[in-house]
Structures are given as C-alpha cells and as structure tokens.
C-alpha cells in the first residue's frame, strides 16, 4: 500500500443521505479523478434501504489484518496460521511483528 497526500483538490461528492461528508463517518463508494485534477466521490446505494455498517479493511497481510471500526478506533485481527508446521517459532513471531508494524504505519 502506498500513501499519498493530495493537497488543494476539488472534491465533488454524491451522497445517498448526507448533504456533506460527516467527520468520522466511513463511506463506501467510488473515487475517481479526471484529467483536470478534479475528484468525484460517489457513495454506493444501500441495499434494502439499510446503510452499510461494515468496517473497512485497511490492510490485509499474510498474518494480520487491520480494520477501521465505526467508532473511529482500529482493530487488528490475527489470521489463521498453522504454528505446528513452523520450525522456528521466534522467526514466525518476528514476521508477525514486522507485518503489524507495517499495518500500523498505514494509519499515520
């Protein structure tokens, strides 16, 4: 995952219910950019009239995944591993540690 900060952009939003983007609210949809550096975000429609409350996954690695919760906090999930097939458990723990550090760098 590569991070970038786009400064001084024009963003047009097409939202289903909100008039303006709400601080802390997660929106699902499509973000596009045209040749004139104009950005357009279109929120996806809600199935059955219910708003999606699914927590977006920000990182999915081999050992851990990082999720942005609706309350603004982040949750780390350990993926299923077969520790019995690993000969060097310290090496496995170090790989998990490195991936966790990489996942946390995403939210900086």
C-alpha positions as CSV (number, residue, x, y, z in Angstrom):
1,X,0.0,0.0,0.0
2,X,1.3,3.4,-0.9
3,X,0.2,6.6,0.9
4,X,0.0,10.0,-0.7
5,X,-1.5,13.3,0.4
6,X,-3.3,15.3,-2.4
7,X,-3.2,18.9,-1.4
8,X,-5.6,21.6,-2.7
9,X,-8.0,19.4,-4.6
10,X,-11.6,19.9,-5.6
11,X,-13.8,17.1,-4.4
12,X,-17.4,16.7,-5.6
13,X,-19.5,14.3,-3.5
14,X,-22.6,12.5,-4.5
15,X,-24.0,11.0,-1.2
16,X,-27.1,8.9,-0.6
17,X,-28.4,10.6,2.6
18,X,-25.9,13.1,4.0
19,X,-25.6,16.6,2.5
20,X,-21.9,16.9,3.5
21,X,-19.3,14.4,4.5
22,X,-19.6,13.7,8.2
23,X,-16.5,13.7,10.3
24,X,-15.6,10.2,11.4
25,X,-18.2,8.5,9.1
26,X,-17.0,5.8,6.7
27,X,-18.4,5.9,3.2
28,X,-18.4,3.1,0.7
29,X,-18.2,4.1,-2.9
30,X,-16.1,5.1,-5.9
31,X,-13.5,7.8,-6.0
32,X,-12.4,8.9,-9.5
33,X,-10.0,11.6,-10.8
34,X,-10.3,13.3,-14.2
35,X,-7.6,14.9,-16.3
36,X,-8.2,18.3,-14.7
37,X,-7.4,17.0,-11.2
38,X,-11.0,17.1,-10.2
39,X,-12.1,14.4,-7.8
40,X,-15.5,12.8,-7.7
41,X,-16.7,10.5,-4.9
42,X,-20.0,8.6,-5.5
43,X,-21.4,6.8,-2.5
44,X,-22.8,3.3,-3.3
45,X,-26.5,2.7,-2.9
46,X,-27.7,0.9,0.2
47,X,-29.3,-2.4,-0.3
48,X,-32.7,-2.8,1.2
49,X,-32.6,0.7,2.5
50,X,-30.0,-0.1,5.1
51,X,-26.7,1.7,5.3
52,X,-23.7,-0.5,5.2
53,X,-22.1,-0.7,8.6
54,X,-19.3,-3.0,7.7
55,X,-15.9,-1.9,8.9
56,X,-13.5,-1.2,6.0
57,X,-10.3,-3.3,6.0
58,X,-7.3,-1.1,5.6
59,X,-4.6,-3.7,5.5
60,X,-4.6,-7.4,4.8
61,X,-1.4,-9.2,5.1
62,X,-0.2,-12.8,5.4
63,X,-0.5,-12.8,9.2
64,X,-2.7,-9.9,10.3
65,X,-5.4,-7.6,9.0
66,X,-6.2,-4.1,10.2
67,X,-9.8,-2.8,10.3
68,X,-11.2,0.7,10.8
69,X,-14.1,0.4,13.3
70,X,-17.3,2.6,13.2
71,X,-16.3,4.2,16.5
72,X,-13.1,5.5,14.9
73,X,-10.8,3.0,16.5
74,X,-8.7,0.4,14.7
75,X,-8.9,-3.3,15.3
76,X,-6.2,-5.9,14.5
77,X,-7.2,-9.4,13.5
78,X,-4.7,-12.3,13.6
79,X,-5.2,-14.5,10.5
80,X,-5.3,-18.3,10.8
81,X,-1.8,-19.9,10.8
82,X,-0.5,-23.4,11.3
83,X,2.1,-22.9,14.0
84,X,2.8,-26.6,14.2
85,X,4.3,-26.6,10.7
86,X,6.7,-23.7,11.6
87,X,10.1,-24.9,12.7
88,X,11.3,-21.6,14.1
89,X,8.6,-20.0,16.2
90,X,10.7,-17.0,17.0
91,X,11.0,-16.3,13.3
92,X,7.2,-16.6,12.9
93,X,6.7,-14.2,15.8
94,X,9.2,-11.7,14.2
95,X,7.3,-11.9,10.9
96,X,4.0,-11.2,12.6
97,X,5.7,-8.3,14.5
98,X,7.1,-6.8,11.2
99,X,3.7,-7.1,9.5
100,X,1.9,-5.5,12.5
101,X,4.4,-2.5,12.4
102,X,3.7,-2.2,8.6
103,X,-0.1,-2.2,9.2
104,X,0.2,0.5,11.9
105,X,2.2,2.7,9.6
106,X,-0.9,2.9,7.4
107,X,-2.9,4.9,10.0
108,X,-0.2,7.5,10.5
